[in-house]
Amino acid sequence: MQGKIILNVAQIRDKIDRFSYPKAQSIGKEKARIITNTHKERFLNKFQSHDITEEINAGASATGSLQVNGNLFSFIGFESGSQPIQDLYEYLQNSIKLIDLPGVYNAATKTLTYKFTKPEPDRIKTITDMANYTDNWSHGKSWISMVEHGIAGLNKYKYSDDPTVLGGDSRSGTGIQRRNVIHSSANYVAKKYLTELLKLLDKPL
């Protein structure tokens, strides 16, 4: 995916004509690079400080946002010690950058347009595939999609930091799905998360 940065001639403080065009390109590209990096920093800061990011990043013993005692890390079912946020963050950080090509000049509007790369939905789905974090999942289930669209089983979710309570089947070490309903009224509520945050890359600074 790609985003656009459109610079007015006045923004680069140069007059684009046959004499100054190369200089305008150089100045314009540097300004576009600064804008791209500012977009990137704003997006990554919002991602890191998001409640869901912080909760999952805190791991299996975090204080959670669920209706019942527990947290997203153990409810989703990550293996103990895995770092799903770090894996995703590394991709997001590396995927946003200015494309190293000359800006396209529009004589009618006197603007230069540059493009920058954005995170690819298919790549995000691959990185967040739950099969990366446990052998008990088939490929194709993204934990991002689970958070944003819903997760079944909260009414059967048992949280405890005592391994003798959970037995040996807990992947996270603090949570497990029981066969019977434990919390009759509990229901996971889907949350806006990464899909909403990615829209920041298209918003003006």
Secondary structure as the mmCIF struct_conf table of DSSP 4:
data_model
#
loop_
_struct_conf.conf_type_id
_struct_conf.id
_struct_conf.beg_label_comp_id
_struct_conf.beg_label_asym_id
_struct_conf.beg_label_seq_id
_struct_conf.end_label_comp_id
_struct_conf.end_label_asym_id
_struct_conf.end_label_seq_id
STRN STRN1 GLN A 2 ASN A 8
HELX_RH_3T_P HELX_RH_3T_P1 VAL A 9 ILE A 12
TURN_TY1_P TURN_TY1_P1 ARG A 13 ARG A 13
BEND BEND1 ASP A 17 ASP A 17
TURN_TY1_P TURN_TY1_P2 ARG A 18 SER A 20
HELX_RH_AL_P HELX_RH_AL_P1 TYR A 21 SER A 49
BEND BEND2 HIS A 50 HIS A 50
HELX_RH_AL_P HELX_RH_AL_P2 ASP A 51 ASN A 57
TURN_TY1_P TURN_TY1_P3 ALA A 58 ALA A 58
TURN_TY1_P TURN_TY1_P4 ALA A 60 SER A 61
BEND BEND3 LEU A 66 GLY A 70
HELX_RH_AL_P HELX_RH_AL_P3 LEU A 72 ILE A 76
TURN_TY1_P TURN_TY1_P5 GLY A 77 GLY A 77
HELX_LH_PP_P HELX_LH_PP_P1 PHE A 78 GLU A 79
TURN_TY1_P TURN_TY1_P6 SER A 80 GLY A 81
HELX_RH_AL_P HELX_RH_AL_P4 PRO A 84 SER A 95
STRN STRN2 LYS A 97 LEU A 98
BEND BEND4 ASP A 100 LEU A 101
HELX_LH_PP_P HELX_LH_PP_P2 PRO A 102 GLY A 103
STRN STRN3 VAL A 104 ASN A 106
TURN_TY1_P TURN_TY1_P7 ALA A 107 LYS A 110
STRN STRN4 THR A 111 THR A 117
HELX_RH_AL_P HELX_RH_AL_P5 PRO A 121 ILE A 127
TURN_TY1_P TURN_TY1_P8 THR A 128 THR A 128
STRN STRN5 ASP A 129 ASP A 129
HELX_RH_3T_P HELX_RH_3T_P2 MET A 130 ASN A 132
TURN_TY1_P TURN_TY1_P9 TYR A 133 TYR A 133
TURN_TY1_P TURN_TY1_P10 ASP A 135 ASN A 136
BEND BEND5 TRP A 137 TRP A 137
TURN_TY1_P TURN_TY1_P11 HIS A 139 GLY A 140
STRN STRN6 SER A 142 SER A 142
HELX_RH_AL_P HELX_RH_AL_P6 TRP A 143 HIS A 149
BEND BEND6 ALA A 152 ALA A 152
HELX_RH_3T_P HELX_RH_3T_P3 LEU A 154 LYS A 156
STRN STRN7 TYR A 157 TYR A 159
BEND BEND7 ASP A 161 ASP A 161
HELX_RH_AL_P HELX_RH_AL_P7 PRO A 163 LEU A 166
BEND BEND8 GLY A 168 GLY A 168
BEND BEND9 ARG A 171 THR A 174
STRN STRN8 GLY A 175 GLN A 177
BEND BEND10 ARG A 179 ASN A 180
BEND BEND11 ILE A 182 ILE A 182
TURN_TY1_P TURN_TY1_P12 SER A 184 SER A 185
HELX_LH_PP_P HELX_LH_PP_P3 TYR A 188 ALA A 190
HELX_RH_AL_P HELX_RH_AL_P8 LEU A 194 LEU A 198
HELX_RH_3T_P HELX_RH_3T_P4 LYS A 199 ASP A 202
BEND BEND12 LYS A 203 LYS A 203
#
